[in-house]
Amino acid sequence: MSSGWQPSREPAPARLLIERAHEELVAGNIDDGRLQSVRSLVRESWERSWRQRVGAEGLPPLDFTADALDAYRLAHPLAGAMDTIRSLLLPGSADDSGVIVAVGDHAGRLLWVEGDLNQRILSGEMGFVEGANWSERAVGTSAPGTALELGASVQIHGAEHYNRLVQPWSCTAAPVFDPEDRRILGVIDVTGGAEAASPQARMLVDATARAVEAELLVARLRARAEPVAPVAPAPRRRPIPERAALRVLGRDRARLEVFSDDGERSVELSARHAEILLLLAVHRQGLSAERLAELVYGEGSSADTLRPEMVRLRRALERIWPALVPESRPYRLTVPLETDAQDVLSLLDRGAHRVALSAYRGPVLPDSAAPGVEEYRDSVRSILRETMRTEASIDVLLSYAEIPEGSEDAEILRLCLELLPARSPKRAGLVSRIERLEQG
């Protein structure tokens, strides 16, 4: 079956007029007469966004790491309806469908982003990725966020988006309601070119949302009709922290953060403890004492050198979060430990190049000479460079060329020069930088 998404023949909105009205509003001129030419739904959403001080060019916040996202969406009410959504909105080959289909929760956080592969790569540049928050309070006017705000299906055409990064796109979204109490469970969105905001697109997205609600209701009725075996109450347990994260990018001494119902705690680790924890976080399957000693101290190092440091690390972690104390034989962590370096790699893998670059704070533990850390540092740096070189847009590539990893990279600078338009004013600066590198 071929994709049902074909280029729309609907006339495009008066883009220039909308762009000028948007500039006036962002500048604070909310009484400018040009705003009256903008659809009232869009104008009111712009005003809400402006009053909430939403940035007109910012990236959406990432509310989930990869591990947290997997756990959250597995338990989400819409998880069981994804096959229905795919069959209705992405028939045939999803990778060349021409559109992106996203499903978010009640707060506007995207849980699934599927569809056309090329479109997903491009949209990743504006942070349209799984785990990102696309509520109106986070990114301003957009179909998913505004649909949740209004509790009704919404279409946003190109320049009607509040965030300039999103203005090349058009989208249609509809909220999904609980079939019994009518609270909002989530949102279904289709994003792409003009065809993603056509009248036919709205009918299809609305129909999909209603089909999902019907499926949820039928599943509940069936579940109630089946006899339920009595379940013994689970023993009460002390609450434990929900997750921990290790910040190692651009930091000589890592910071360990523990997040729980009681709030957030953080502690700065010693250089050696940071190296050990990072290596255990990266090697989740575990490491023998001998192998961990080599990764920390160098080839030929004895496990006896490592053991006193492990004792000190255990004592420190027992005070911070006992669940994080590693097991031995092999040494391994029994709970997930997120790292900001792994978050960057996950974002690159999801095509969110601009978001990944903004999250990259510098090399992994830059002063560490531990062989395992050096190897991981080089790996992160190499993956970032290769992704920027082969997949990133010219705007993101230029931003990469401004950070230390890219600023002295002649190949990256030449690639920027090759991709820039012939009359771009940025070319002269790049030529000067390349000549300086070649002369040096």
C-alpha positions in Angstrom: 0.0 0.0 0.0 1.4 3.4 -0.9 1.4 6.4 1.4 -1.9 8.4 1.5 -0.1 11.6 2.1 0.2 13.5 -1.2 1.2 17.1 -1.8 -1.7 19.5 -1.1 -3.1 21.8 -3.7 -4.6 24.1 -1.1 -3.4 27.7 -1.5 -0.7 28.7 1.0 -1.5 31.3 3.6 -0.1 34.8 3.1 3.2 34.0 4.6 4.9 37.4 4.4 1.9 39.1 6.1 1.9 36.5 8.9 5.7 36.8 9.4 5.5 40.6 9.7 2.7 40.2 12.3 4.7 37.7 14.2 7.7 40.0 14.3 5.6 42.8 15.8 4.1 40.5 18.4 7.5 39.1 19.4 8.8 42.7 19.7 6.0 43.3 22.2 3.7 45.3 19.8 0.6 43.2 20.6 -1.7 45.9 19.5 -0.2 46.2 16.1 -3.0 46.3 13.4 -1.3 43.5 11.3 -2.1 41.0 14.0 -5.8 41.3 13.1 -5.0 39.6 9.7 -3.8 36.5 11.6 -6.4 33.7 12.4 -7.8 34.4 15.9 -6.8 30.9 17.1 -3.2 31.5 16.1 -3.2 35.1 17.4 -4.5 34.1 20.8 -2.0 31.3 21.0 0.8 33.8 20.1 -0.3 36.1 22.8 -0.4 33.3 25.4 3.1 32.3 24.3 4.4 35.8 24.5 2.9 36.4 27.9 4.5 33.2 29.2 7.8 34.5 27.8 8.3 31.5 25.5 11.5 32.0 23.3 10.9 32.5 19.6 13.9 30.6 18.6 14.7 28.2 21.5 14.8 24.4 21.4 12.2 22.4 23.4 13.3 21.0 26.7 14.0 17.3 26.9 11.9 15.9 29.7 13.0 12.2 29.3 16.3 10.4 28.9 16.2 7.3 26.7 15.8 4.9 29.7 13.2 7.0 31.4 11.3 7.4 28.1 11.1 3.6 27.5 9.7 3.0 31.0 7.2 5.8 30.8 5.7 5.1 27.5 5.5 1.3 28.2 3.0 2.2 30.9 1.2 4.9 29.0 -2.5 4.3 28.1 -1.8 5.0 24.4 1.0 2.4 24.1 -1.5 -0.3 23.2 -3.1 1.9 20.5 0.1 2.5 18.5 -0.6 -0.2 16.0 -4.0 1.4 15.2 -2.4 4.8 14.8 0.3 3.4 12.5 -2.2 1.5 10.4 -4.4 4.6 9.9 -1.8 7.3 9.5 1.3 5.5 8.1 0.0 2.8 5.7 2.6 1.1 3.6 6.2 2.1 4.1 6.5 4.5 7.0 10.1 5.5 6.1 9.0 7.1 2.8 5.5 8.3 3.8 6.4 12.0 3.4 5.1 12.9 6.9 6.0 12.4 10.5 3.4 11.0 13.0 4.0 11.9 16.6 2.1 10.8 19.7 2.5 12.7 22.9 1.1 12.6 26.5 -1.3 15.0 28.2 1.6 17.4 29.0 2.8 17.6 25.4 5.8 15.4 25.7 6.5 13.4 22.6 6.6 9.7 23.3 6.6 8.2 19.8 7.9 10.0 16.6 7.7 7.8 13.5 7.3 8.2 9.8 9.4 9.5 6.9 13.1 9.0 7.6 14.3 12.1 5.8 11.6 14.2 7.4 12.5 12.9 10.9 16.2 13.8 10.3 15.2 17.3 9.3 12.7 17.8 12.1 15.2 16.6 14.6 17.1 19.9 14.0 14.3 21.7 15.7 14.0 19.2 18.6 11.0 17.3 17.3 12.2 14.1 18.9 10.9 11.5 21.4 11.2 12.9 24.9 11.0 16.5 24.0 8.3 18.8 25.4 6.1 20.4 22.7 3.5 22.0 25.0 2.5 25.5 24.2 4.4 26.7 27.4 7.6 25.1 26.0 7.6 26.0 22.3 4.7 28.3 21.8 2.1 27.8 19.0 2.3 24.4 17.4 -0.4 21.8 16.5 0.3 19.4 19.4 0.8 22.0 22.1 -2.1 24.2 21.0 -4.5 21.2 20.5 -3.8 20.2 24.1 -4.3 23.8 25.3 -7.7 24.1 23.6 -8.8 20.5 23.9 -9.7 20.4 20.2 -8.0 19.5 16.9 -5.8 22.2 15.5 -3.9 22.9 12.2 -0.9 25.3 12.1 0.5 26.4 8.8 4.2 27.3 8.4 4.7 30.9 9.6 1.8 30.5 12.1 4.2 28.7 14.4 5.5 30.9 17.2 9.0 29.4 17.2 10.9 30.4 14.1 12.7 27.1 13.9 9.4 25.4 13.3 8.1 27.8 10.6 9.2 25.7 7.6 6.7 23.0 8.8 2.9 22.5 8.9 1.0 20.2 11.2 -2.3 18.9 12.3 -3.0 17.5 15.8 -5.9 16.2 17.8 -6.2 15.4 21.5 -7.1 11.9 22.6 -9.6 11.8 25.5 -10.3 9.1 28.1 -13.5 7.5 26.8 -15.1 7.6 30.2 -14.1 10.6 32.2 -13.1 12.7 29.2 -9.7 13.8 30.6 -7.0 14.3 28.0 -4.7 11.3 27.7 -2.5 12.6 25.0 -2.2 14.0 21.5 -1.8 12.7 17.9 0.1 14.9 15.5 1.0 14.8 11.8 3.9 17.0 10.7 5.3 17.7 7.3 4.8 20.0 4.4 1.5 21.7 3.4 -0.1 18.3 2.9 0.1 17.7 6.7 -2.3 20.6 7.3 -4.9 20.0 4.6 -8.6 19.5 5.3 -8.2 15.8 4.5 -5.4 15.6 7.1 -7.6 17.1 9.7 -10.4 14.6 9.0 -7.9 11.7 9.1 -6.2 12.8 12.4 -9.6 13.4 14.0 -10.9 10.0 12.9 -7.7 8.3 14.2 -8.2 9.9 17.6 -11.8 8.8 17.8 -10.8 5.3 16.7 -8.2 5.1 19.5 -10.8 6.2 22.1 -13.2 3.5 20.9 -10.4 0.9 21.1 -9.6 2.0 24.7 -13.2 1.7 25.7 -13.7 -1.8 24.2 -10.5 -3.0 25.9 -11.8 -1.8 29.3 -15.2 -3.3 28.9 -13.6 -6.7 28.0 -11.3 -6.5 31.0 -14.2 -5.8 33.3 -16.1 -8.8 31.9 -13.3 -11.2 32.7 -13.1 -12.6 36.3 -10.2 -11.2 38.2 -8.2 -13.3 40.6 -7.6 -11.7 44.1 -4.3 -10.1 44.4 -2.4 -9.9 47.7 -1.5 -6.4 48.6 2.1 -5.6 47.9 4.3 -5.0 51.0 5.0 -1.4 51.7 8.5 -0.3 50.9 10.5 2.7 51.7 10.4 5.1 48.7 13.7 5.1 46.8 15.1 7.8 44.5 13.6 7.5 41.0 16.9 8.0 39.1 20.5 9.2 39.2 22.6 11.1 36.7 26.3 11.6 36.3 27.5 14.9 34.7 30.9 14.4 33.1 30.9 16.7 30.0 33.4 19.5 30.3 33.9 18.8 34.0 37.2 17.8 35.6 35.2 16.5 38.6 31.9 14.8 37.8 28.7 15.8 39.6 26.4 13.0 40.7 22.7 14.0 40.9 20.0 12.0 42.6 16.3 12.7 41.9 13.6 11.5 44.2 10.1 12.4 45.4 11.8 14.4 48.1 13.7 16.6 45.6 17.1 16.7 44.1 20.5 16.2 45.7 23.9 16.5 44.1 27.5 15.9 45.1 30.8 16.5 43.4 32.9 13.3 43.2 36.6 12.9 43.4 38.3 12.4 40.1 39.0 8.7 40.7 35.4 8.0 41.9 34.1 9.8 38.8 36.2 7.6 36.5 35.1 4.4 38.1 31.4 5.3 38.1 31.5 6.5 34.5 33.1 3.2 33.4 30.5 1.2 35.2 27.8 3.3 33.7 29.2 2.7 30.2 29.8 -1.0 30.7 26.4 -2.0 32.1 27.1 -5.7 31.7 29.9 -5.3 34.4 33.7 -5.5 34.5 36.0 -7.9 36.3 38.3 -6.4 38.9 41.3 -6.9 36.6 39.6 -5.3 33.6 38.3 -2.3 35.6 41.8 -1.8 37.1 43.3 -1.7 33.6 40.7 0.8 32.4 41.3 3.0 35.5 45.1 2.7 36.1 46.5 1.3 32.8 47.5 -2.0 31.3 49.1 -4.4 33.7 47.6 -2.8 36.8 46.7 -5.2 39.6 43.2 -5.5 41.0 44.7 -5.0 44.4 45.3 -1.4 43.4 41.6 -0.9 42.7 40.0 -2.6 45.7 40.8 0.1 48.3 39.4 2.7 46.0 36.2 0.6 45.6 35.8 0.4 49.3 36.0 4.2 49.6 33.5 4.6 46.6 31.1 2.2 48.3 31.2 4.2 51.5 30.6 7.5 49.6 27.7 6.0 47.6 26.0 4.6 50.7 25.6 8.1 52.0 24.3 9.5 48.7 22.2 6.6 47.4 22.7 3.0 48.7 21.0 1.5 45.6 23.9 2.8 43.5 26.6 0.8 45.4 28.1 -1.5 42.8 28.1 -5.3 43.1 31.3 -7.2 42.8 32.4 -10.3 40.7 32.0 -8.6 38.3 31.8 -5.0 39.4 28.5 -3.7 38.0 25.7 -1.2 38.8 22.3 -2.8 39.6 20.3 0.4 38.8 20.6 2.6 35.7 22.9 5.5 35.9 22.3 8.1 33.3 25.2 10.2 32.0 25.0 13.5 30.0 27.5 12.0 27.5 25.1 9.1 26.8 22.3 11.6 26.5 24.2 13.4 23.7 24.8 10.1 21.9 21.1 9.2 22.2 20.1 12.6 20.7 22.5 12.2 17.8 21.0 8.7 17.2 17.5 10.2 17.1 18.5 12.9 14.6 18.3 15.8 17.1 21.6 17.3 16.0 20.9 20.8 17.2 19.7 19.7 20.6 22.6 17.3 21.0 25.1 20.1 20.2 23.5 22.4 22.7 23.7 19.6 25.3 27.4 18.9 24.6 29.3 20.9 27.3 32.8 19.7 26.3 34.9 16.6 26.4 34.3 13.8 28.9 36.3 14.4 32.1 38.9 16.4 30.1 41.7 16.0 32.7 41.3 12.3 33.2 44.2 10.1 32.0 42.4 6.8 32.8 42.7 4.7 29.6 39.0 3.7 29.7 37.9 7.3 30.1 40.3 8.5 27.3 38.8 5.8 25.0 35.2 6.8 25.8 36.1 10.5 25.5 37.5 10.0 22.0 34.5 7.8 21.1 32.0 10.5 22.0 34.0 13.2 20.3 34.4 11.1 17.1 30.7 10.2 17.0 29.7 13.9 17.4 32.1 14.9 14.7 31.1 12.2 12.2 27.4 12.9 12.7 27.9 16.7 12.3 30.0 16.0 9.1 27.6 13.6 7.5 24.1 14.4 8.7 23.8 17.9 10.2 22.3 20.9 8.4 24.6 23.8 7.5 23.3 25.9 10.4 24.1 23.2 13.0 27.5 22.5 11.2 28.4 26.2 11.5 27.6 26.0 15.2 29.8 23.0 15.6 32.6 24.9 13.9 32.4 27.4 16.7 33.1 25.0 19.6 36.7 23.9 20.4 36.2 20.5 18.7 35.2 22.0 15.4 36.9 25.4 15.4 40.4 24.0 14.5 39.1 21.3 12.1 40.0 22.3 8.6 37.9 19.6 7.0 34.8 20.8 8.9 35.5 24.4 7.9 35.9 23.4 4.2 32.6 21.5 4.4 30.9 24.6 5.8 32.3 26.6 2.9 31.1 24.0 0.4 27.6 24.0 1.8 27.1 27.7 2.1 25.4 29.7 -0.7 27.9 31.5 -3.0 27.0 34.9 -1.7 26.8 34.1 2.0 28.6 36.8 4.1 29.9 33.9 6.3 32.2 32.6 3.6 34.9 35.3 4.1 35.4 34.4 7.7 35.6 30.7 6.9 38.2 31.3 4.2 40.3 33.4 6.6 40.1 30.7 9.3 41.1 27.9 6.8 44.0 30.0 5.6 45.2 30.6 9.1 45.1 26.9 9.9 47.0 26.0 6.7 49.7 28.6 7.4 50.0 27.4 11.0 
